[in-house]
Amino acid sequence: MKQSILLLVSLMTLTNIHAQDITGQWNGVLKIQGTQLRLVFNISKSEQGYSATMDSPDQGAKNIPVTSTTFENGNLKLSIAKINMEYEGTFNNGSTVIAGTFKQGGMSFPMNLMREKIEKEKRNRPQEPTLPYPYKSEDVTFENKKAAITLAGTLTMPNPAGVYPTVVLISGSGPQNRDEELLGHKPFLVLSDYLTRNGIAVLRVDDRGTAQSKGDFKSATSQDFATDVDAAVAYLKTRKEVNQKQIGLIGHSEGGIIAPMVAANSKDIAFIVLLAGVGIPGDELLLMQQKLVGKATGISDQDLQKSEEANKKIFELVKKSTSVVELKATITSFIKQELKEHPDESMNDDMVNGQVNYIATPWMRYFISYNPALALQKTTCPVLALNGEKDLQVPAKENLEAIKNALNKGGNKKVTTKQFPNLNHLFQECKTGSPEEYSTIEQTISPEVLKEIADWIMSHKS
């Protein structure tokens, strides 16, 4: 699963040669786990003292109020209580930079601020295609009538004109645009380019409520996203360039959960490809993921064990809950009791509420309780399931075995599974598999994986 980073901050300071004037706009780039997040701090002063707001352009957030802003003896301190964030920086008279540290969730990251606008570092992505493309690319829109929303995407079709096998790409968790853009990579752009160059048409779509697609992403579950895929398939059936008997689905991560949901209930799906697809229940996957990623980032075995025990209990509460109100009250009570028993853990009420609200979202409640095996057992079309050996988010061995077992249990023998050595969750050639590596690797998708997908699809061409 793709991990989302929610970081909010605030800042300000500077001076001229004679007096320290920190009012105005300050710009910085926060670098965490290979992700670059631009932050803009707007500082003002009145008779009551300093105040500030923060913008996060990359998250589309503006005018976030800073709870406390102080500037004394060249030291700036900003805090946003709701997200347990602090920034402390030092401004030396005559300098043009505030040198400081951003703190949140018990972690600290260096971050300097300056008056000038800062651009994110551009990373080399040699696999990304550049115009002009040797194929037809058309921006399209279509309607999900069930949800009453319009979705937008791009349909790429091989040259010369003809009738081709066609796939719908289904992104992983979190709001993704049609390129599944994350951490400086555009996996779906690279994948669609390769497939289209090799005789396969591709429809890639902005997730609902993201980029040019309408709808509300926050209130949706995997089942809701499945209806978006249904709508995409229905749209493809209106296109003369699409081989109606060769419409397939390619799902990455959560998309690998959604693809079998659609295939199990549709006669229109000729095949599915699961990239880091999930075969075990959601709560089991989250526990496994938290342990592997936590260990890779240096969290102690003792802390990981303590976290696992607490999360198991929370997940059970989610699965037993009958209403959101009841669930929030129960989890809040549980977390506060845990804090009493472990006074070394520091969490204020805002942090507790933040965790409770996240766990109680429709998507998380659905995911924790969902067992992918149920849809896999009803999937009868050919299936290709691929995983990277060093995937810490969707571990290969456990999930490939579960996927194959569920399909076989349902009587589906048209199953191919493959584990690629030294590849991570994004199918990049890597060293450790940690999410911290994703953005630092130039490669977007292993060429071996791209070839495997295209060859398999073409081998099932009718």
Phi, psi and omega in degrees: 000140180283131182272135179265141181248115179253108184231125180234142183211190176192158187189172175172153168152158179159176180197168168259189187295332185258331184214149181274109178246106183261001181290154180113198186261136176234141185238140178210165175233120178268125182248114183223125178050040178082354180267139176252123181238114178285136178231139180234125182246127182249114188246135177227166181224139177225186178297335181277350180123199182273151172215160183207158170230162180233142172246145174234086186305323183287344177253000180070025183253137180225152173056043175284121184290137175270127185295316183222133178227117178230145178217109182221131176052039177083000181255125180255136176223127180232146178213147173236103188299323187300330181244014177054049183245143175222148171227132176233127181219160181240132178243122178263134183307126180095350180278164176246008184228140171260116180266121186206187183226133176263134181231136176196138176059033179081003180245152180235141180220134177292139176206122177258153180240148177213163182292321185288149176295136183251132176263144177292148178295131178273130181256150181285123179233080188297340182275347181291128181288154177236150178292150358278145178277147178276033180203173182273133177233123186229124174284132185227161171226151177206166187252135165267098186293328180297321180264354181058047178226156176256131180249149182235146180196194179230130176252120177252136186227136183297159169255146000283175179301141181182200178243123190232153168298144188225142178236150171255129178270134183239120188282170177277189187293154183090155181293118182237144173277181187298339178269003187052043187293126177200143175050039177080005179245156176231074185303318183287333175293314180295316181295314181295322179298314181296313182296318182293322176296339182251026169090017181237123177285149185222133172247117175243140194228141171294133175303152179305138180074010183235141179052243185262001178273144180269174178109177182247108181291320188297331183266001186265154175243176177303324179295323176294319179296330177298325178291332175293321178293319175305317181294323178296318178295317178300321178295316180300329180291348178267354184263130183289340181280351186263128173289109187297338180266001183227051174262122182234173180235139172236115182244133177254128177059246177301329176300333176284348170274319185289321182304312177294330176302315182288314183297326182292340185240017183219135176273357182275348185269118184273334181193161174223147175240124181252113179258110187055042180288158184258131179242349181253160180304150185303317181295322178294320180296315182298318179297316180295317180297314181299322181291313183291314180292319179299318180295320181293333180264008172095009178288138185291154178301323180296315180292324178295320179295317180297319179294319180297317180297317180294316182294324177302317181292320179295317180296324177294321177297320179297314183291335180267348186292150178245349178206155181294319180300313179298317182298314181299318181294319182293316181291320178301314179299318181296313182296318180294325176293320177299320180294326177294322182281341179231075184298348178287343178277128181251111177217125176273178184299323180295322179292319178299312181298323179298317178294318181297314181297324179292314180297328184273004178295152179305317183297312184293319179298318180294314184296317180300323186269350189274138176246108183299337182301330183297316178285323180298322180295339181260003181270122185250349181281165176301142183229132171246120180241121182238140175219154175269137182301327184260021177290117179265350182265322174228085186307132190295305188303308184297318185282322177296318178297317181294320179296312181296318180297318181294317179296316179295323179298327178276000178093006181273114179257359182270061188236129175237124177238147180208135177249125182262127179292146173063021175249147182261197183295332178267004182066036173264147171290125191219177178259311186245335185090355181295142176303337179296339181278336192312308186283340183276347180271128180293322183293137177267313176217138178302129177304329179296322179290317178303315180294320179301316181295309183297316181297319181294316179299314182293332178288342178256013179288128183278000000 
